[in-house]
Amino acid sequence: MSVKYLYCPKCKELRVKPWYPTKDYCPRCMGTLKVIPIPRGWATYAIYALAATTFTFVYLNSTTDNRNYLYVGVASVVALLVLQFAELTRGHRYAISKLRVTKSDTQVMKTKGWLKDQDK
């Protein structure tokens, strides 16, 4: 299952689609949303691997009572959070790049920081 972003052309809002099934309409204006699927990157698979190793190290700490496993598990959680943030920002940038920008949208997108002056 890949991450999807939802964009409302009326409200000019871009948000991550929740994991639970929802209808594709904006909760603010009840307008139709555009669904933007985000392809998985290498960091997605690294996040899966780090999550598995984190649980393994926590389990090993609880069974052997060795603090080194706990320290490695905490370091894995920190690396997991950094990778997750990087993957979310990559997905957000990808979703913004797939939006069709009209003249009326440019000022709103500039104020949100989505569009720079050279991207006109």
N, C-alpha and C positions, 0 to 999 in steps of 0.2 A: 504494500500500500504506500503510495507516494504522498508527499505533502501537497496540498492545494491551497492556493490563495484565492480570496474572493475580492472582486473590485466592483464597487457601486459607481456607475458613471454620474448619477445625480448627486450623491453626497461626496464624491471624490475620496472615498475611503478604501483602503487596501488592508485586508486583515487575513490572518491564517484561518483556514476552514477548520472547525472543530473536528475531532475524531469521530464524534457521534453523528449519525445521519441527520442532516438538516435540509430543508428546502432551500433552493437557490434564490432567495429574495432577501432584500435588505431589511433588517429589523427597524431601521429608522424611517425610511420613506416608502417601504414596501415595493420598491422597484426591483427589476430583474438584475441579478448579479452576473458578472462574467467570472467564470471559473478558470483559473490559470494553474494547470498542473506543473509541478516543479520536478525535473528529473533528479534522480539520486546521484550524489557525488561520492567521491572516495571517502569523505569524512563520515558519511552515513554508515558505511560498513565499519569504519574505525570506531564509531560510537557503539555499535552493536558488540564489537569485540571487547571494547573497554568495559562495557556493562557486564559482560559475562565474566571477565577476569576480576572485576571488582567484587562480584558476588562470591567468586571462588576464594579470593583472599580473605573476605570477611568470614566465610565458612571455615577456612583453615585456621584463622585466628581463634574462632570459638571452640574448635576441637582440640587444637594443640596448645593454646594459651601462649603463643609466641607473638610478641608485640611487633616484630618486623612485618608480619603479614598485615597487621592493622595499618602500619605506616604506608605500606605499598598500596593498600586499598584506599586510603585517604588521598594519596597522590593520584591514583586512578580516577577518583571522583573529581578532583580538580581538573585533570586533563579532559575528562568527559564534559565538564561544564564549559571549558574553553572551546572544545570542538563543537559542542552544540550551539554555542553562540555564533561561532564562525559559520556554521551550516545555515543557521537561520538568517544571518545577514546576507549570505550568498543567495539564498532562496528569495529574500526580499528584493535584492538587486535584480535577480532574474525576472521576477514578476513585474517589476517596474519597467524593465526593458521590453516586455511583451505587451505593454499597454499602448494602445493607439492614442497619441496625443493630439487633441484638437486645439484650435486657437483659444477657446474658452478655458481649457484645462491648464494651459501653460502657467498662468499666474498663480493658480492654486498649488500646482506642483512645485513651483519655485519657492513659495512660502513654506512648504513642507520639507524642502530640501531634496526633493526627488529629481529635480531637473536643474541643471546648472545653466549659466548664460550661454555657454558654447554649444549646448545641446539643442538649441532652437530648432 
